[in-house]
């Protein structure tokens, strides 16, 4: 065997396969058949719409049948506020109200309060707003009697001005703002002096 020529292995050679033919085998032209898939999606959509329409019509039929079988309301049945439980009521429950400014404010969750969602502290906010208005604004305490209401800060200033203008009382005279005499509970309830014990 000559050493100048090296024998090549057959695994490194590409075999000739041009003579192999199979007319029944061909490459795929598309991965998915689009037309049957579109028909399936369209049919499923149409079936879903028809089912929803049938369910809607069925519920309308049941609703109309039940409403036709309902009895008329008894004239003795409670309506409106008569149906509410007695006070005190739970916060945010139907009928929970607070009276401010001479009118009642509804603080319950209802369709009437769509613009403002009540909270458990809504009652405090409304009452505190009314108190602050009475303390810090001018108004009528009793319009028929002609009694006006002053802001508390202005009332304190007027009181201090008038007190500063009053002459000081002579020594030993009782002051106008002297503390009242202390009374026992028996005196305040009966209006009589308690009997003194004689020894």
PADO-223950 format. One record per residue (C-alpha): residue in one letter; x, y, z. Coordinates in nm, 4 decimals. Each point is the difference from the previous one (the first is absolute). Example, Ala and Ser with C-alpha at 12.3 -4.5 7.8 and 13.67 -1.06 7.14 Angstrom:
2
<atom res="a" u="1.2300" v="-0.4500" w="0.7800"/>
<atom res="s" u="0.1370" v="0.3440" w="-0.0660"/>
***
This chain:
199
<atom res="x" u="0.0000" v="0.0000" w="0.0000"/>
<atom res="x" u="0.1464" v="0.3363" w="-0.0948"/>
<atom res="x" u="0.0461" v="0.2565" w="0.2780"/>
<atom res="x" u="-0.0410" v="0.3045" w="-0.2320"/>
<atom res="x" u="-0.3703" v="-0.0582" w="-0.0559"/>
<atom res="x" u="-0.2365" v="0.0173" w="0.2942"/>
<atom res="x" u="-0.3275" v="-0.1870" w="-0.0222"/>
<atom res="x" u="-0.3141" v="0.2130" w="0.0601"/>
<atom res="x" u="-0.2803" v="-0.1352" w="0.2143"/>
<atom res="x" u="-0.3404" v="-0.0440" w="-0.1661"/>
<atom res="x" u="-0.1689" v="0.2046" w="0.2712"/>
<atom res="x" u="0.1621" v="0.3164" w="-0.1291"/>
<atom res="x" u="-0.1386" v="-0.0415" w="-0.3483"/>
<atom res="x" u="-0.3471" v="0.1240" w="-0.1068"/>
<atom res="x" u="-0.1835" v="-0.2864" w="-0.1627"/>
<atom res="x" u="-0.1718" v="0.0525" w="-0.3296"/>
<atom res="x" u="-0.3803" v="-0.0175" w="0.0562"/>
<atom res="x" u="-0.1121" v="0.1471" w="-0.3272"/>
<atom res="x" u="-0.1287" v="-0.3331" w="-0.1150"/>
<atom res="x" u="-0.2552" v="-0.0218" w="0.2895"/>
<atom res="x" u="-0.3465" v="0.1204" w="-0.1006"/>
<atom res="x" u="-0.3394" v="-0.0144" w="0.1806"/>
<atom res="x" u="-0.2840" v="0.1825" w="-0.1757"/>
<atom res="x" u="-0.2406" v="-0.0444" w="0.2986"/>
<atom res="x" u="0.2080" v="0.2175" w="0.2366"/>
<atom res="x" u="0.0231" v="0.3800" w="-0.0310"/>
<atom res="x" u="0.0811" v="0.2933" w="0.2303"/>
<atom res="x" u="-0.2786" v="0.1877" w="0.1875"/>
<atom res="x" u="-0.1194" v="0.3190" w="-0.1595"/>
<atom res="x" u="-0.1658" v="0.1372" w="0.3202"/>
<atom res="x" u="0.0059" v="-0.0845" w="0.3712"/>
<atom res="x" u="-0.3745" v="0.0682" w="0.0604"/>
<atom res="x" u="-0.2994" v="-0.0162" w="-0.2251"/>
<atom res="x" u="-0.1368" v="0.3547" w="0.0377"/>
<atom res="x" u="-0.3407" v="-0.0416" w="-0.1623"/>
<atom res="x" u="-0.1308" v="-0.2805" w="0.2278"/>
<atom res="x" u="0.1310" v="0.1888" w="0.3025"/>
<atom res="x" u="-0.1891" v="0.3154" w="-0.1013"/>
<atom res="x" u="-0.3170" v="-0.2030" w="-0.0532"/>
<atom res="x" u="0.0364" v="-0.1481" w="0.3481"/>
<atom res="x" u="0.0523" v="0.3405" w="0.1677"/>
<atom res="x" u="-0.2945" v="0.1514" w="-0.1883"/>
<atom res="x" u="-0.2266" v="-0.2908" w="0.0897"/>
<atom res="x" u="0.1032" v="0.0163" w="0.3686"/>
<atom res="x" u="-0.0683" v="0.3758" w="0.0096"/>
<atom res="x" u="-0.3411" v="-0.0401" w="-0.1593"/>
<atom res="x" u="-0.0886" v="-0.2827" w="0.2389"/>
<atom res="x" u="0.1027" v="0.2163" w="0.2998"/>
<atom res="x" u="-0.2126" v="0.2918" w="-0.1161"/>
<atom res="x" u="-0.3017" v="-0.2216" w="-0.0614"/>
<atom res="x" u="0.0412" v="-0.1585" w="0.3458"/>
<atom res="x" u="0.0212" v="0.3403" w="0.1729"/>
<atom res="x" u="-0.3079" v="0.1233" w="-0.1851"/>
<atom res="x" u="-0.1925" v="-0.3135" w="0.0929"/>
<atom res="x" u="0.0979" v="0.0366" w="0.3691"/>
<atom res="x" u="-0.1050" v="0.3679" w="0.0014"/>
<atom res="x" u="-0.3379" v="-0.0814" w="-0.1529"/>
<atom res="x" u="-0.0481" v="-0.2860" w="0.2458"/>
<atom res="x" u="0.0698" v="0.2238" w="0.3013"/>
<atom res="x" u="-0.2376" v="0.2644" w="-0.1351"/>
<atom res="x" u="-0.2675" v="-0.2647" w="-0.0352"/>
<atom res="x" u="0.0510" v="-0.1250" w="0.3585"/>
<atom res="x" u="0.0012" v="0.3578" w="0.1331"/>
<atom res="x" u="-0.3269" v="0.0873" w="-0.1760"/>
<atom res="x" u="-0.1608" v="-0.3207" w="0.1240"/>
<atom res="x" u="0.0999" v="0.0660" w="0.3629"/>
<atom res="x" u="-0.1155" v="0.3616" w="-0.0143"/>
<atom res="x" u="-0.3380" v="-0.1057" w="-0.1358"/>
<atom res="x" u="-0.0448" v="-0.2409" w="0.2930"/>
<atom res="x" u="0.0870" v="0.2548" w="0.2712"/>
<atom res="x" u="-0.2802" v="0.1052" w="0.2320"/>
<atom res="x" u="-0.0942" v="0.3624" w="0.0598"/>
<atom res="x" u="0.1558" v="0.1677" w="0.3041"/>
<atom res="x" u="-0.2213" v="0.0018" w="0.3048"/>
<atom res="x" u="-0.1295" v="0.3459" w="0.1004"/>
<atom res="x" u="0.1121" v="-0.0804" w="0.3549"/>
<atom res="x" u="0.3608" v="-0.0658" w="-0.1051"/>
<atom res="x" u="0.2635" v="0.2342" w="0.1369"/>
<atom res="x" u="0.1658" v="0.2363" w="-0.2429"/>
<atom res="x" u="0.2887" v="0.2434" w="0.0045"/>
<atom res="x" u="0.1303" v="0.0922" w="0.3459"/>
<atom res="x" u="-0.2542" v="-0.2284" w="0.1669"/>
<atom res="x" u="0.2020" v="-0.2999" w="-0.1177"/>
<atom res="x" u="0.3172" v="0.1186" w="0.1751"/>
<atom res="x" u="0.1000" v="-0.1516" w="0.3340"/>
<atom res="x" u="-0.0283" v="0.2160" w="0.3134"/>
<atom res="x" u="0.2846" v="0.2363" w="0.0872"/>
<atom res="x" u="0.2897" v="-0.0046" w="0.0680"/>
<atom res="x" u="0.0983" v="-0.1363" w="-0.3374"/>
<atom res="x" u="0.3328" v="-0.1284" w="-0.1233"/>
<atom res="x" u="0.2324" v="0.2373" w="-0.1784"/>
<atom res="x" u="-0.0394" v="0.0033" w="-0.3788"/>
<atom res="x" u="-0.3127" v="-0.2176" w="0.0325"/>
<atom res="x" u="-0.3288" v="0.1120" w="-0.1604"/>
<atom res="x" u="-0.1612" v="0.2717" w="0.2104"/>
<atom res="x" u="0.3223" v="0.1256" w="0.1599"/>
<atom res="x" u="-0.0435" v="0.3789" w="0.0034"/>
<atom res="x" u="0.1113" v="0.3060" w="0.1947"/>
<atom res="x" u="-0.1886" v="0.3279" w="0.0388"/>
<atom res="x" u="0.2036" v="0.3127" w="-0.0723"/>
<atom res="x" u="-0.1191" v="0.3470" w="-0.0874"/>
<atom res="x" u="-0.3635" v="-0.0949" w="0.0497"/>
<atom res="x" u="0.0064" v="-0.2770" w="-0.2600"/>
<atom res="x" u="0.0890" v="-0.3666" w="0.0070"/>
<atom res="x" u="0.3057" v="-0.1234" w="-0.1891"/>
<atom res="x" u="-0.0104" v="-0.3554" w="-0.1346"/>
<atom res="x" u="0.3308" v="-0.1753" w="0.0774"/>
<atom res="x" u="-0.0857" v="-0.3486" w="-0.1213"/>
<atom res="x" u="0.1300" v="-0.1814" w="-0.3055"/>
<atom res="x" u="-0.2710" v="0.0602" w="-0.2586"/>
<atom res="x" u="-0.0473" v="0.1071" w="-0.3587"/>
<atom res="x" u="-0.0867" v="0.3531" w="0.1171"/>
<atom res="x" u="0.3560" v="0.0515" w="0.1264"/>
<atom res="x" u="0.1685" v="-0.0795" w="-0.3308"/>
<atom res="x" u="0.2147" v="0.3145" w="0.0095"/>
<atom res="x" u="0.1222" v="-0.0500" w="0.3581"/>
<atom res="x" u="0.0871" v="-0.3336" w="0.1572"/>
<atom res="x" u="-0.0844" v="0.0152" w="0.3744"/>
<atom res="x" u="0.2563" v="-0.1149" w="0.2545"/>
<atom res="x" u="-0.0386" v="-0.0991" w="0.3672"/>
<atom res="x" u="0.1360" v="0.3430" w="0.1049"/>
<atom res="x" u="-0.2363" v="0.1960" w="-0.2294"/>
<atom res="x" u="-0.2314" v="0.0744" w="0.2935"/>
<atom res="x" u="0.2831" v="0.1644" w="0.1964"/>
<atom res="x" u="0.1051" v="0.2054" w="-0.3028"/>
<atom res="x" u="-0.3508" v="0.1391" w="-0.0530"/>
<atom res="x" u="-0.0606" v="0.0783" w="0.3675"/>
<atom res="x" u="0.3456" v="0.1546" w="0.0401"/>
<atom res="x" u="-0.0593" v="0.2168" w="-0.3079"/>
<atom res="x" u="-0.3247" v="0.1286" w="0.1523"/>
<atom res="x" u="0.1712" v="0.0700" w="0.3347"/>
<atom res="x" u="0.2845" v="0.1895" w="-0.1681"/>
<atom res="x" u="-0.2546" v="0.2074" w="-0.1931"/>
<atom res="x" u="-0.1820" v="0.0917" w="0.3221"/>
<atom res="x" u="0.3266" v="0.0848" w="0.1796"/>
<atom res="x" u="0.1694" v="0.2033" w="-0.2734"/>
<atom res="x" u="-0.2808" v="0.1601" w="-0.2034"/>
<atom res="x" u="-0.2585" v="0.2711" w="0.0587"/>
<atom res="x" u="-0.3628" v="-0.1059" w="0.0088"/>
<atom res="x" u="-0.3282" v="0.0059" w="0.1865"/>
<atom res="x" u="-0.0255" v="-0.1885" w="0.3268"/>
<atom res="x" u="-0.3709" v="0.0933" w="0.0163"/>
<atom res="x" u="-0.1165" v="0.2185" w="-0.2865"/>
<atom res="x" u="-0.3483" v="0.0602" w="0.1451"/>
<atom res="x" u="0.1454" v="0.1222" w="0.3291"/>
<atom res="x" u="0.2696" v="0.2019" w="-0.1795"/>
<atom res="x" u="0.2882" v="-0.1959" w="0.1556"/>
<atom res="x" u="0.3055" v="-0.0107" w="-0.2240"/>
<atom res="x" u="0.2905" v="-0.2402" w="0.0125"/>
<atom res="x" u="0.3596" v="0.1233" w="-0.0096"/>
<atom res="x" u="0.3165" v="-0.1918" w="-0.0777"/>
<atom res="x" u="0.1522" v="-0.1254" w="0.3212"/>
<atom res="x" u="0.3218" v="0.1963" w="-0.0526"/>
<atom res="x" u="-0.1918" v="0.3267" w="-0.0483"/>
<atom res="x" u="-0.2184" v="-0.0735" w="0.3046"/>
<atom res="x" u="0.3072" v="-0.0484" w="0.2200"/>
<atom res="x" u="0.1489" v="0.3299" w="-0.1230"/>
<atom res="x" u="-0.3242" v="0.1888" w="0.0755"/>
<atom res="x" u="-0.0213" v="-0.1535" w="0.3466"/>
<atom res="x" u="0.3587" v="0.1000" w="0.0815"/>
<atom res="x" u="-0.0570" v="0.3554" w="-0.1291"/>
<atom res="x" u="-0.3118" v="0.0445" w="0.2139"/>
<atom res="x" u="0.1676" v="-0.1429" w="0.3065"/>
<atom res="x" u="0.2963" v="0.2326" w="-0.0436"/>
<atom res="x" u="-0.2366" v="0.3020" w="-0.0112"/>
<atom res="x" u="-0.1825" v="-0.0935" w="0.3238"/>
<atom res="x" u="0.1196" v="0.1758" w="0.3155"/>
<atom res="x" u="0.1785" v="-0.2193" w="0.2501"/>
<atom res="x" u="-0.2194" v="-0.0919" w="0.3025"/>
<atom res="x" u="0.0938" v="0.1338" w="0.3464"/>
<atom res="x" u="0.2016" v="-0.2247" w="0.2264"/>
<atom res="x" u="-0.2064" v="-0.2652" w="0.1730"/>
<atom res="x" u="-0.2911" v="0.0200" w="-0.2452"/>
<atom res="x" u="-0.1046" v="-0.3232" w="-0.1697"/>
<atom res="x" u="0.1120" v="-0.0316" w="-0.3561"/>
<atom res="x" u="-0.2645" v="-0.0512" w="-0.2706"/>
<atom res="x" u="0.1659" v="-0.3217" w="-0.1059"/>
<atom res="x" u="0.0287" v="-0.1440" w="0.3492"/>
<atom res="x" u="-0.0279" v="-0.3725" w="0.0198"/>
<atom res="x" u="-0.3422" v="-0.1199" w="0.1186"/>
<atom res="x" u="-0.0385" v="-0.1522" w="0.3390"/>
<atom res="x" u="0.0570" v="-0.3709" w="-0.0021"/>
<atom res="x" u="-0.3052" v="-0.2070" w="0.0789"/>
<atom res="x" u="-0.0399" v="-0.3587" w="0.0890"/>
<atom res="x" u="-0.1929" v="-0.2397" w="-0.2221"/>
<atom res="x" u="-0.2822" v="0.0020" w="0.2561"/>
<atom res="x" u="-0.0303" v="0.3788" w="-0.0199"/>
<atom res="x" u="0.0060" v="0.0099" w="-0.3762"/>
<atom res="x" u="-0.2667" v="-0.2691" w="-0.0352"/>
<atom res="x" u="-0.2434" v="0.1142" w="0.2722"/>
<atom res="x" u="0.0764" v="0.3693" w="0.0047"/>
<atom res="x" u="-0.0001" v="-0.0011" w="0.3844"/>
<atom res="x" u="0.2779" v="0.0530" w="0.2473"/>
<atom res="x" u="0.1147" v="-0.3208" w="0.1683"/>
<atom res="x" u="-0.0886" v="-0.0338" w="0.3630"/>
<atom res="x" u="0.2834" v="0.0723" w="0.2385"/>
<atom res="x" u="0.0724" v="-0.2471" w="0.2690"/>
<atom res="x" u="-0.0259" v="0.1342" w="0.3545"/>
<atom res="x" u="0.2409" v="-0.1271" w="0.2536"/>
***
